[in-house]
């Protein structure tokens, strides 16, 4: 199983950004936990983070041809308005799982809308780093047909 984890804008600041909302875990620590769980699940996990919308679209385009079988994405603020990222994800033939550390539905009103949700297999939000781990488990189970 080849699973791509995409981290969007400002997520490189996990551990520093608003610890009351996101905790103190860093992006490197999140990725390490994903890689460890991927190993347990028999999945090859690759992580990618960028603060540039075009770079995110290009990485998604590359996933169309590089053997990616599932995508986990926490698009950060792009979740709420980036039709470019949504359209790039819609090109993929593999399932997309939307991830959020915080519960976006319990936050500011503008965060309640996701332009990605309608093309995602599912959305996991509000469980901190466990949102990522739950999404990885869901993706692996889906790929196994469970």
C-alpha positions as CSV (number, residue, x, y, z in Angstrom):
1,X,0.0,0.0,0.0
2,X,1.3,3.4,-1.0
3,X,-0.3,6.2,1.1
4,X,0.5,9.9,0.6
5,X,0.0,12.3,3.5
6,X,-0.4,16.0,2.5
7,X,0.1,18.8,5.0
8,X,-1.0,22.2,3.9
9,X,-0.3,25.8,4.6
10,X,1.1,26.7,8.1
11,X,1.1,23.1,9.3
12,X,4.9,23.2,9.5
13,X,4.3,25.4,12.5
14,X,2.6,22.6,14.6
15,X,4.2,22.7,18.0
16,X,4.5,26.5,17.9
17,X,1.1,27.6,16.5
18,X,-1.8,27.9,19.0
19,X,-0.9,25.0,21.3
20,X,-4.3,25.3,23.0
21,X,-5.9,24.2,19.8
22,X,-3.3,22.0,18.2
23,X,-1.2,20.8,21.1
24,X,2.6,20.9,21.2
25,X,3.3,18.0,18.8
26,X,5.5,19.0,15.8
27,X,4.9,18.1,12.2
28,X,8.1,15.9,12.3
29,X,6.6,14.0,15.3
30,X,3.3,13.6,13.5
31,X,5.1,12.2,10.5
32,X,7.2,9.9,12.6
33,X,4.0,8.4,14.2
34,X,2.4,8.0,10.7
35,X,5.5,6.2,9.4
36,X,5.6,3.9,12.4
37,X,1.9,3.1,12.1
38,X,2.3,2.6,8.4
39,X,5.0,0.0,9.0
40,X,2.6,-1.8,11.4
41,X,-0.1,-1.7,8.8
42,X,2.1,-2.8,5.9
43,X,1.8,0.6,4.2
44,X,4.5,2.8,2.7
45,X,3.7,6.3,3.9
46,X,5.1,9.4,2.3
47,X,4.6,12.9,3.8
48,X,4.7,16.2,2.0
49,X,4.2,19.7,3.4
50,X,4.1,23.0,1.6
51,X,2.9,26.6,2.1
52,X,2.6,27.1,-1.7
53,X,-0.7,26.2,-3.3
54,X,0.8,25.5,-6.7
55,X,3.4,23.1,-5.1
56,X,0.5,21.3,-3.4
57,X,-1.4,20.9,-6.7
58,X,1.8,19.7,-8.4
59,X,2.4,17.0,-5.7
60,X,-1.2,15.9,-6.1
61,X,-0.8,15.7,-9.9
62,X,2.3,13.6,-9.4
63,X,0.2,11.2,-7.2
64,X,-1.9,10.5,-10.2
65,X,1.0,8.6,-11.8
66,X,3.3,7.5,-9.0
67,X,1.5,4.5,-7.5
68,X,-0.3,6.4,-4.7
69,X,-3.2,4.3,-3.6
70,X,-4.7,6.7,-1.0
71,X,-4.3,10.3,0.1
72,X,-4.7,11.8,3.5
73,X,-4.9,15.6,3.4
74,X,-4.9,18.2,6.1
75,X,-5.1,21.2,3.8
76,X,-5.1,23.7,6.7
77,X,-6.8,27.0,5.7
78,X,-6.9,25.8,2.1
79,X,-9.7,23.4,3.2
80,X,-12.1,26.3,3.3
81,X,-11.5,28.0,0.0
82,X,-9.0,26.3,-2.4
83,X,-10.9,25.1,-5.4
84,X,-7.5,24.5,-7.1
85,X,-6.5,21.9,-4.5
86,X,-10.1,20.4,-4.5
87,X,-10.0,20.1,-8.3
88,X,-6.5,18.6,-8.3
89,X,-7.7,16.0,-5.7
90,X,-10.8,15.3,-7.8
91,X,-8.5,14.2,-10.7
92,X,-7.2,11.3,-8.5
93,X,-8.6,7.8,-9.0
94,X,-7.6,6.8,-5.4
95,X,-9.6,7.6,-2.2
96,X,-9.0,10.9,-0.4
97,X,-9.3,11.1,3.4
98,X,-9.7,14.6,4.9
99,X,-7.9,15.2,8.2
100,X,-8.0,18.0,10.8
101,X,-6.3,18.1,14.2
102,X,-9.0,20.4,15.6
103,X,-12.8,20.0,15.3
104,X,-13.4,22.5,12.5
105,X,-17.1,22.3,13.1
106,X,-16.7,23.7,16.6
107,X,-14.5,26.7,15.6
108,X,-15.1,29.9,13.7
109,X,-18.0,29.8,11.2
110,X,-15.7,30.1,8.1
111,X,-14.0,26.8,9.2
112,X,-17.3,24.9,9.1
113,X,-17.2,24.8,5.2
114,X,-14.8,22.4,3.5
115,X,-14.5,22.5,-0.3
116,X,-12.7,19.1,-0.1
117,X,-15.4,17.2,1.9
118,X,-17.6,16.4,-1.1
119,X,-14.9,14.5,-2.9
120,X,-13.4,12.8,0.2
121,X,-14.1,9.3,1.3
122,X,-14.4,10.7,4.8
123,X,-13.4,13.4,7.2
124,X,-11.8,12.9,10.6
125,X,-11.5,16.0,12.8
126,X,-11.0,16.9,16.4
127,X,-8.7,14.2,17.8
128,X,-5.3,15.9,17.5
129,X,-2.6,13.7,16.1
130,X,-5.0,10.7,16.4
131,X,-7.0,12.3,13.6
132,X,-4.1,11.5,11.3
133,X,-3.6,8.0,12.8
134,X,-7.4,7.2,12.5
135,X,-7.4,8.3,8.9
136,X,-4.3,6.2,8.1
137,X,-6.1,3.1,9.7
138,X,-9.2,4.0,7.7
139,X,-7.2,4.3,4.4
140,X,-5.4,1.0,5.0
141,X,-8.7,-0.8,5.9
142,X,-10.3,0.6,2.7
143,X,-7.4,-0.5,0.6
144,X,-7.7,-4.0,2.1
145,X,-11.4,-4.0,1.3
146,X,-12.4,-4.2,4.9
